[in-house]
Amino acid sequence: MMRTIEVKNGVKCFGEQQVLRDVSIQCASGHIYGIVGHNGSGKTVLFKCICGFMNLDEGEIIIDGTKRSKKGAILTGAGIIIEEPSFLKNASGQRNLDILYRIKHGKDTAHLKNIMEKVGLSPDSKKKVGNYSMGMKQRLAIAQAIMENQEILILDEPMNGLDHKGVEEMRELFLNLKKEGKLILLASHNREDIDILCDEVYEMEMGELKRIKNK
């Protein structure tokens, strides 16, 4: 199914501070869109507005051709990484995924084992998430984002905490997901990640979004 996301002239303010300034972007299935920018430039706020966690003050967000209402609605059919996920620290990685997966689906141990292996984690490990390294937590967050085979992935700094091997593995994973027809919107401080992965690249500076690369 073709999915589309469009932001038209988006404005978001916190008090007198304008965090998003007339932001526009169009995204479609089968592509990876990259956004670069310094901390505080507005990338995460844009992602939160797209996901429905915040509402724009002005402008429109159009999902699959339908304008989102003023009250907003959570983006459906999406795997999301924004900030650090809240996992149960005293449970294993697989146990965490199992609990979350069962909210909408039945038990599927084989599927979750496959997902964990896909992100480079051992599904049979009894290690508690509270004892995970930062890189392992990031791999688990990616596993959570992809485990329901969502058509849209919104990934804010998905490479955080990963070593060189982990970064290469996740790059390969995201490129394979793109080949499957996923719509991927990705923010990263690492220009190499962006250059390797993204079909279109945008730079966010002082709340303004400008396209700087188009394959």
N, C-alpha and C positions, 0 to 999 in steps of 0.2 A: 504494500500500500504506500503510495506517495504521500509523504508528510511535508508540510511547509510551515515556516515560521516567518512572520514579517513584523518588524517594528517600524512604525512610521512617525517621525518627528517626536520621538519620546523625550519627555522632560520629567525629571524627578528632583524635588527639593527637600532638604531637611532644614527647616527654619529658613534663614536667608541664604543658605548655601545651596547652590544649584549643582547637583551631582551628575545629572545627565542633561546635556544641552542639545536639543533637536537631533536626537540619535535615530538613524534609520539603517536597517539591514534586512536583507532577504536571504532566507536559507531554505534548501530543499534536500530531499532524500538523496543518498548516494554521494554526498560531499562532506568534507571536513572544513569548517570555518574556524579560523584562528583569530584570537584577540590578544594583542600584547599591550602592555602599559604598566606604569609604575603602581605600587601599592597606593590605594586611595584615588586612583584615576577614574573609577566608576565601573570597572569590569564586573565585580561581584554584584553590585546593585543592579546592573543591567540583567545579569543572569537571574537574580531573584525576581525581577519584574516579569521576565519571560516565563519563569516557572509558576508565577502567580503568588509568590510569597510576599510580594509588595505590589502596590498599584502605582501606575504612572500618574503624575499630576496633570500632564497634557500629552496628547498624542494617542496612538492606537497600537495595540498588539493584536495581530490577526493570525489565528492558528487554523491551518487547513482551510483557509478561505473564509473563516468565520471570525468576525470581530469579537474580542473578549468584552464582556460587559464591564461597566464602571466598577461594580463590586468585585470583579475579578473572579477567577476560578483557577484551581490548581491544574497545571499542565498534565494531561493524561498520556499514558503510553510512553513515558519518559523515564530513563535512568539518570539519576542526578547525583553529582558530587559537588556540594557547595559547603565549604568549611569542613571541619572534622566531624564525621558521622559519630553518633552516639551508640557504641556497641556495649553489650554486657561484658564488663571486664572480667568477671569470674567464670565465663563460659568460653568454650573453644570457638575457633573461627567457624567451623561447620555448624555448631549449635546455634550461633548467632544467625547465620544465613537461614538455617532451617526454621527458626522462629519467625523471621521476617517473610520468608517465602510462603509459609502456611497462612499468612493473613489473607492472601487472595487465591492460593493454590493448595492442593493436597500435599501430602508428604511425597518427596521425590529425592531420596538419598543419592541415587545414582547420578541424577542430573546435577545436584549440588557438588558432588565429588568431582564431576567433570569440570564444572565452573572453577572450583578451587585450583585444580590442576592447570587450567587454562591461564590463570593469573600467577602461577608459580608457587602456590601454597600446598602443603601436604594435608589432604582431607582427613587423614587418620591421626593427625597430631592432636594430643590432648592438651597442648599448651594453651593457657588462658590468654585471652586477648589483652588483658591488663599487662601481660609480660611480653607482648609483641614489641618488636622494634618499630620505629616510625615507618620504615619501608614496608614491613609486613602489614601494618594497619592500612597503608595506602593500597596495597594489593587487595586486601579484604574489601575496602571501599569500592574498588573497581569491580570486584566480584559481585557485590551487592547491586551495583548500577547495571550490570549486564545480565544478571541471573534470570530475569523475567523476559529476556529477549525483546527488550523495548525497542521501538522504532526510532526514538530520539534519545540522544545522549547529551546531557549538559554537564560538562566537566570543567570545574574550576581548579586549575593547578593539579591535574591528576598525577603528575610525575614527582610531586613533593616527597622527599625522603627516600626515593629510589636510588640505588647505586647504578653504575653504568650498565651492568647486565640487565637490571630490572627495567631501566629506561628503554633499552633496545627491545626487550621482550614486549613491553607495553606498546611501543611504536608499531611493532608487527601486529599485535592484537587489534589496535585501532584501525590500521590499514585493512585488515581482513574484515572488520565490521563494516567499514566503508564499502568494500566489495559486495557485502551482503545487502547493501542498500540503506544502511542507517544514515540518519542525519546527525552529524556530530558537531557540536559547538564547543570549542575548547579554548580556555585561557591558559597562558603559560608565560613565565618569565624567560624561558629558555628559547632563544631565537632558533636554535638548531631544531628543536622539536617542531616548532611552527613551520620552518622551511621544508622539513622532510614530510610532514603530515598533511599540510593544509592546501586546499585548492584556492581558497581566498583568505587573505590576511588583512586584518583591520588593526589600527592603532587607536587606543583610547588615551586621550590626554586632556586633563582638566574637564572631563565629562563630555568631550567631543570625540566622535568616532569617524575615522577617516580610512578609506580603503587604500592599502599600500601595495597589495599584490593580488593579481588575478591570473590564474593559470589559463 
